[in-house]
Amino acid sequence: MAGSGKAHLRDSGDVLLRVEDLVVEFPVGRTGLKVHAVSGISFDVMRGETLGVVGESGCGKSTTGKAMMMLPRPNSGSVVFEGTELTNLPADEMRAARTRMQMIFQDPISSLNPRRKVRDIVREPLIIWKRGSSAEQLSRVDKLLEEVGIDPQRAAESQAHQFSGGQCQRISIARSLVLDPTMIICDEPVSALDVSVQAQVLNLLEDLKAKYGLTLVFIAHDLAVVKNISDRVQVMYLGKICEVAPSNSMYTTPAHHYTKLLLDSIPVPNPDVAVAKVTVQGEPPSPVLPPPGCRFNPRCPAADDRCRTEEPQVRQVADGHFVACHHPLFGGDAPVSVTTV
């Protein structure tokens, strides 16, 4: 199952979030079967870092982001945020912990209450948690709205449907910042926006990250977007981690065959550039009945009998570059293991 292991986890005391052996499964009706959405992944995020999480639709990246906030709680595994184990927290303590870990969703319009004025939507978390006086709350809300490019006066008079998609995403960003969080999980925050608006929102996130000292987990399926905002990139496939590396290293020298497939799929806006020949065929297997061994083996051009029986472990192939593959594009074949699935 590409891939298991913890070789890529760091020992630094500045780790803000550490996830180990995370498992999230969903029952399929009354059949007794389960959707293996996330299958034993481990990763960490340093304070002030931006971790990009990429992969095809259905690979488990959004489920991972929600499970980090216990929405839903994982079936097993550990999620340690700011030194606190979240999986064992009572409901009231978990609610309090979420004020430090906010989320921006993919569809900005549906994530905003259609019946309320925008200014009230952004202010609501302050009211719930009784942060400051009424005047202090309104002052903070107006300040944040201005910082994300929304006129506070218009926000006080208008509802979400009266704003564009890009403006609604800016409003969602302001709402995520109002409680002064440490980390923000961005669940495909620009995939529903026009390309020009995507760039504006990405630049805004970068500016706010620097101003407020934020840590970001940026989930997307567009590698071109992730490259521009991430310090470290984590590639997922069918509920498993394939590769983890610094952004530049990932894009210049991918080690996993699936990562190379994703990079080769990025269109180049130049008619003189030859289209890369894609050697990977077929569709991802069902997460209900994932294949044994490496989960990418039915589509991988380098797959052999070992890949179909032995689970690859995450291992280092270059400085800060880790891959879960028996036959990576560089770094040599993985040592033979007796672990099979």
Secondary structure, 3 states (H helix, E strand, C coil): CCCECCCCCCCCCCEEEEEEEEEEEEECCCCCCEEEEEEEEEEEEECCCEEEEECCCCCCHHHHHHHHCCCCCCCEEEEEECCEECCCCCHHHHHHHHCCEEEECCCCCCCCCCCCEHHHHHHHHHHHCCCCCHHHHHHHHHHHHHHCCCCHHHHHHCEHHHCCHHHHHHHHHHHHHCCCCCEEEEECCCCCCCHHHHHHHHHHHHHHHHHHCCEEEEECCCHHHHHHHCCEEEEEECCEEEEEEEHHHHHHCCCCHHHHHHHHCCCCCCCCCCCCCCCCCCCCCCCCCCCCCCCCCCCCCCCCHHHHHECCECEEEECCEEECCCCCCCCCCCCCCCCEC
